[in-house]
Amino acid sequence: MRALFFGTPEIAVPSLDALCEVAEVVGVICQPDRPAGRGLELKAPPVKERALALGLEVHQPTKVRTEEFAALLRSKQADVALVIAYGRILPKAVLEAPTKGCINLHASLLPKLRGAAPIQWAIANGEPETGIALMQMDEGCDTGPVFCMRAIPIGENETAGELSIRLAALAAQLVRQELPRAVAGELVPVPQAHDAATVAPMLTKNDGAIDWSASARAVHDRARAMSPWPGAHTSLDGKRFKVLALSIAAVEGHEGDPGTVVALERTRARIACGEGAVWLLRGQVEGKKPLEAESLIAGRTLVIGTTFSKLPAE
């Protein structure tokens, strides 16, 4: 099996490794290098770094809707292209370049959570499970028929970053076990129930804003969904305060005004929500280093009556 690979971030790396085990990889396509860090030096994406280490040919087109790019792909005479978290919608000419088209690994149980950020929105929406779908790509956004899916439960306190690691490993499993069967025609792709579809739009910085008037469960889910990016945040005395770790408090009903610290223990501060409360375990005042709640309490950043509020949209 001759295969192309499309992918860019860290979550795609295990699938590239797995593809090398079951196919001859004749080209790797990822996003261009981007400025990163304080010095804004160009940084290669994780997939490029791994592909070069494996001795694979790498392409980083700035545009995918060109005849030159489609012609390059056709010249590779690939049986299939495997796509995971590449970051761009592929046009028809690219989708049709390999003999068996492009097959995508999408991090949700389709038709739920089509779009750019399914891992984060699964957690933010309080979903009990998610998974990986192996699907035939068409010109829509995650709308193609599905070969197979594997589900995993979402941990009660699991962050998006932690869940991404587990889903990356699950995706690699599907590459080894199911991709060869899909390409060989042993798996029949099943059309999605489009009327049951939900969306997972691209994240913005504003998605990390905590709404304390929501339930404790919703606040907790939003905070862990936005870790590591864009990060959960709130306002304290007009400054941005990063919410780095929460847990749900074992209380019911109305504890006080939402966003208000209503109780302190040595290592945690209880904050009232619209319903119930959460424990703040770790946080960071703008311009200062991250601290455990114990240090924030000792330094009197957190006292009974301290009130957090939602930051205005940027």
C-alpha positions in Angstrom: 0.0 0.0 0.0 1.4 3.4 -1.1 0.2 6.2 1.2 0.3 9.9 1.6 0.0 11.4 5.1 -1.6 14.8 5.9 -1.2 16.1 9.5 0.3 18.9 11.5 0.2 18.8 15.4 1.4 16.4 18.0 -1.8 14.4 18.1 -1.1 13.2 14.5 2.4 11.9 15.1 1.4 8.4 16.5 -0.7 7.9 13.4 2.2 8.7 11.1 4.3 6.2 12.9 1.5 3.6 12.6 1.1 4.3 8.9 4.8 3.6 8.3 4.2 0.1 9.8 1.4 -0.8 7.3 2.2 1.2 4.2 5.0 2.7 2.1 4.7 6.4 2.9 5.5 8.3 -0.2 5.0 11.8 1.1 4.0 13.8 4.2 2.0 17.0 3.9 1.8 19.4 6.9 1.2 23.1 7.5 4.1 25.6 7.0 6.5 26.4 9.8 5.1 29.1 12.1 6.7 31.8 14.4 6.7 30.6 18.0 8.0 31.7 21.4 9.1 35.1 22.6 11.6 35.5 19.8 9.0 34.5 17.1 11.5 32.2 15.5 10.1 29.8 12.9 9.2 26.4 14.4 8.5 23.3 12.5 5.3 21.5 13.3 5.6 18.1 15.2 4.6 16.0 12.2 7.4 17.6 10.1 10.0 16.9 12.8 8.9 13.3 13.0 8.7 12.8 9.3 12.2 14.1 8.8 13.5 11.8 11.5 11.9 8.9 9.7 13.6 10.0 6.4 10.3 10.9 4.7 9.7 13.5 2.0 7.9 16.5 3.5 5.8 19.1 1.7 4.4 22.3 3.3 2.2 24.0 0.8 0.9 27.5 1.6 -2.1 26.8 -0.7 -3.8 23.5 -1.3 -6.3 24.7 -4.0 -3.8 24.8 -6.8 -3.3 22.5 -9.8 0.4 22.3 -9.1 -0.3 20.8 -5.7 -2.9 18.3 -7.0 -0.5 17.3 -9.8 2.3 16.7 -7.2 0.0 14.4 -5.3 -1.1 12.5 -8.4 2.6 12.0 -9.3 3.1 10.0 -6.1 0.7 7.3 -7.4 -0.6 6.7 -3.9 -3.4 4.2 -3.1 -4.7 6.4 -0.3 -4.1 9.6 1.7 -4.5 9.4 5.5 -5.5 12.7 7.1 -5.6 13.6 10.8 -5.6 17.2 12.2 -4.1 18.6 9.0 -5.9 22.0 9.5 -7.3 22.7 6.1 -10.4 21.7 4.1 -9.1 19.7 1.1 -10.6 20.4 -2.4 -11.9 17.8 -4.8 -8.8 17.6 -6.9 -6.7 16.7 -3.8 -9.4 14.3 -2.4 -9.3 12.4 -5.8 -5.5 12.4 -6.2 -5.0 8.9 -4.5 -6.6 5.9 -6.1 -8.9 5.2 -3.1 -9.2 8.9 -2.1 -8.5 10.4 1.3 -9.4 8.7 4.6 -9.7 10.9 7.7 -9.2 10.1 11.4 -11.7 12.4 13.2 -11.6 12.8 17.0 -15.3 12.3 17.8 -18.1 9.8 17.5 -19.6 11.1 14.3 -22.0 12.7 13.4 -21.4 14.4 16.8 -18.9 17.2 16.9 -17.9 17.8 13.3 -15.3 20.6 13.0 -12.0 21.9 14.2 -12.1 21.3 18.0 -14.0 18.1 18.8 -11.9 17.1 21.8 -12.4 20.4 23.6 -16.1 20.6 22.9 -16.8 17.0 23.9 -15.4 17.9 27.4 -17.0 21.4 27.5 -20.4 19.9 26.6 -20.2 17.3 29.4 -20.1 14.3 27.0 -19.4 11.0 28.9 -17.4 9.5 26.1 -15.8 10.4 22.8 -13.6 8.5 20.3 -12.1 8.2 16.9 -13.9 7.8 13.6 -12.2 6.4 10.5 -14.1 8.0 7.6 -14.0 8.5 3.8 -13.5 12.2 3.1 -15.8 14.2 0.8 -15.9 17.9 0.1 -17.8 18.7 3.3 -16.5 19.3 6.8 -16.4 15.8 8.4 -19.5 14.7 6.5 -18.3 11.6 4.7 -19.3 8.0 5.3 -17.7 6.2 8.3 -15.8 2.9 8.1 -15.6 2.3 11.8 -15.5 4.1 15.2 -13.9 3.3 18.6 -15.2 4.9 21.8 -13.4 5.7 25.1 -14.8 7.3 28.3 -13.8 10.8 29.3 -12.4 11.0 32.8 -14.2 13.2 35.3 -11.2 15.5 35.7 -9.5 14.9 32.4 -8.3 17.9 30.5 -8.3 18.3 26.7 -4.5 17.9 26.6 -4.7 14.6 28.5 -7.6 13.3 26.4 -5.7 14.2 23.2 -2.9 11.9 24.2 -5.2 9.0 24.7 -7.1 9.7 21.4 -3.8 9.9 19.5 -2.9 6.4 20.7 -6.4 5.2 19.7 -6.1 6.7 16.3 -2.9 4.9 15.7 -4.6 1.7 16.7 -7.2 2.2 13.9 -4.4 2.9 11.4 -2.8 -0.4 12.1 -5.9 -2.5 12.5 -8.6 -1.0 10.2 -7.0 1.3 7.6 -5.6 -1.6 5.5 -9.1 -3.3 5.6 -10.7 -0.1 4.5 -8.4 0.4 1.6 -8.8 -3.3 0.6 -12.6 -2.9 0.5 -13.2 -5.1 3.5 -15.0 -2.3 5.4 -18.1 -0.7 3.9 -18.4 3.0 4.7 -21.8 3.9 6.3 -23.4 7.3 5.6 -23.8 9.5 8.6 -27.1 10.5 10.0 -26.7 14.2 9.0 -29.8 15.3 10.9 -28.1 14.3 14.2 -25.0 16.2 13.5 -23.5 18.7 16.0 -20.6 21.1 15.5 -17.3 21.7 17.2 -16.1 25.2 16.0 -12.6 26.4 16.1 -11.6 27.8 19.5 -11.0 31.4 20.3 -9.4 33.1 23.3 -12.9 34.1 24.5 -14.0 30.5 24.8 -11.8 30.2 27.9 -13.8 32.8 29.8 -15.5 31.3 32.9 -19.2 32.1 33.4 -19.6 31.7 37.1 -23.4 31.9 36.8 -23.4 28.4 35.2 -23.6 25.2 37.2 -20.5 23.9 39.0 -20.4 21.0 36.6 -20.5 23.3 33.5 -17.7 25.6 35.0 -15.5 22.6 35.8 -16.1 21.1 32.3 -15.3 24.4 30.6 -12.1 24.9 32.6 -10.7 21.4 31.8 -11.8 21.6 28.2 -9.8 24.8 27.6 -6.6 23.3 29.0 -4.0 23.8 27.7 -5.3 26.3 25.1 -6.8 28.9 25.3 -6.8 28.4 29.0 -9.7 29.1 31.4 -9.6 32.6 32.7 -11.6 35.1 34.8 -11.2 38.6 36.2 -9.9 39.4 39.7 -9.7 43.1 40.5 -9.7 44.0 36.9 -6.8 41.6 36.1 -6.8 38.4 34.2 -6.7 35.4 36.5 -5.9 32.0 34.9 -7.9 29.1 36.4 -5.4 26.2 36.2 -7.2 23.5 38.2 -10.6 23.0 39.7 -12.7 20.2 41.3 -16.4 20.1 42.0 -17.4 20.7 45.6 -19.8 18.3 47.3 -22.4 20.9 47.9 -25.9 21.5 46.5 -28.1 24.5 45.8 -27.1 28.2 46.1 -23.9 28.9 48.1 -23.6 32.6 47.5 -23.2 35.1 44.6 -21.6 33.4 41.6 -17.9 33.9 41.4 -17.5 34.6 45.1 -15.1 32.8 47.4 -17.4 31.4 50.2 -15.0 29.0 52.1 -11.3 28.4 52.5 -9.4 25.3 53.4 -5.6 25.0 53.6 -5.1 23.8 50.0 -8.3 25.0 48.3 -10.8 27.8 48.0 -14.5 27.2 47.4 -16.2 29.4 44.8 -19.9 29.7 44.4 -21.4 29.0 41.0 -25.0 29.5 39.7 -25.7 26.1 41.1 -23.3 24.4 43.5 -19.7 25.3 43.9 -16.1 24.4 42.8 -12.8 24.2 44.6 -10.0 26.3 43.1 -6.8 24.2 43.4 -4.4 26.2 41.3 -4.3 29.6 39.6 -2.2 32.5 38.3 -2.6 36.2 38.7 -1.7 38.1 35.5 2.0 38.9 35.5 2.9 36.5 38.2 3.8 32.8 38.3 1.3 29.9 38.7 0.6 29.1 42.3 -1.2 26.4 44.2 -4.3 27.6 46.1 -2.5 27.1 49.4 0.0 29.9 48.4 -2.8 32.1 47.0 -4.6 31.8 50.3 -1.4 32.4 52.4 -0.6 35.5 50.4 -4.2 36.7 50.8 -5.0 36.8 47.1 -7.9 34.6 48.1 -10.0 35.5 51.1 -13.6 35.0 52.0 -15.6 37.4 49.8 -13.0 37.6 47.0 -15.1 37.9 43.8 -14.2 36.7 40.3 -16.1 38.1 37.3 -16.2 37.3 33.6 -13.6 39.2 31.5 -15.0 41.3 28.6 -14.6 39.7 25.2 -11.3 40.5 23.4 
